[in-house]
């Protein structure tokens, strides 16, 4: 018998195991041990478990036999899968290649130990075939995201006319870095999905089984079905997409979503596909629903940055263990709970923490330029920072967190991902989010003090980066 294993992070509406006529049995497992490896935000667990339970209906529509093991049946994931394989005399197990590489290794080894055949479908969570991504990175040992992004645009024909970009430019970043105006701009309120009985049961289960984890089930806010995910995407396209570009880097305290799509949690578990999202964006441009700068900025994130990060993860496995600055300080335990809000932290950090504790989410600038910036300025061990981001965010998985945290945010790879450390004092944060009463307060803030201290402490390593030369000249007199 040939069985297809569908993972919690691969809930594609048209999963290849469902359309493969040679697959007789579908296996789905709620993994108690895997879900307990970190203090995962409860909303991530609710999202995955509820989406899995709703997915059972899709399997049934494909007339496949389904064995679904819920949390009470699965103390150890691999043992549970093995029992199903043995009990059903499965001689071949097939799954879609996992974005997280260790998963493929574990499943392959499990099949070897049971003496059965293992097969993998291509990973359907990305637009670019894995072989093409690997080949591109092999040909570009000093990979740059802009080069990769242009390759993607030319390869796919997205927003191009022939070999040239629509609008005459490959990117519109200079138009997409605006702070919110002080008044006059209406930020649309997001309509949240209805919580049904299946999700209510999952919320009760997660609250009981993961009582010490951050977050509250009462605040759950994410779509858990493909229909709800489509509605979520449509709401973004019609109500927020046009303003996404200009304000994608803007911040505002107590406004967690602004004009962002908040699609990454759904893309990363298969409730939305990259093709769906790209088509919706291009259709909006064709129908004059969104300006070119917003469409390009969004396409850059989906087809450029997201796929580039996956390529960095695939091609540079050593990144997970790198520590360019040699920092060893560990994040304190209070970072994992609302106790963090009681600490004496700068206003931007408190604001970003308040959002992530409630939603398991921050948009990219809050992650990079508030939290990542603060962790780096305070010289925390990048692995400790990686563990925190991996625990707190609903869209966090190894493939995306290793390059984004270790490479981009914490500069642990010494510049292979980011062309310079993404650090700043209070000026930039105040410009983009007005976190302090005045610019003068921002300039005197702890962010600014820590910024200059970091430059001085790490001068010898930073001076190797030519992009840091100008600012380091201001540090040199203090070192004499």
PyMOL commands that set and color helices and strands:
alter all, ss='L'
color gray80, all
select helices_A, chain A and resi 16-19+32-35+42-61+71-73+77-87+101-114+130-139+145-156+166-168+173-175+197-209+217-219+226-239+241-244+264-267+274-286+292-315+317-321+333-336+338-342+347-359+364-377+382-392+398-409+426-433+439-443+446-457+459-462+466-479
alter helices_A, ss='H'
color red, helices_A
select strands_A, chain A and resi 2-5+25-29+65-69+92-96+117-121+160-161+164-165
alter strands_A, ss='S'
color yellow, strands_A
deselect
rebuild
show_as cartoon
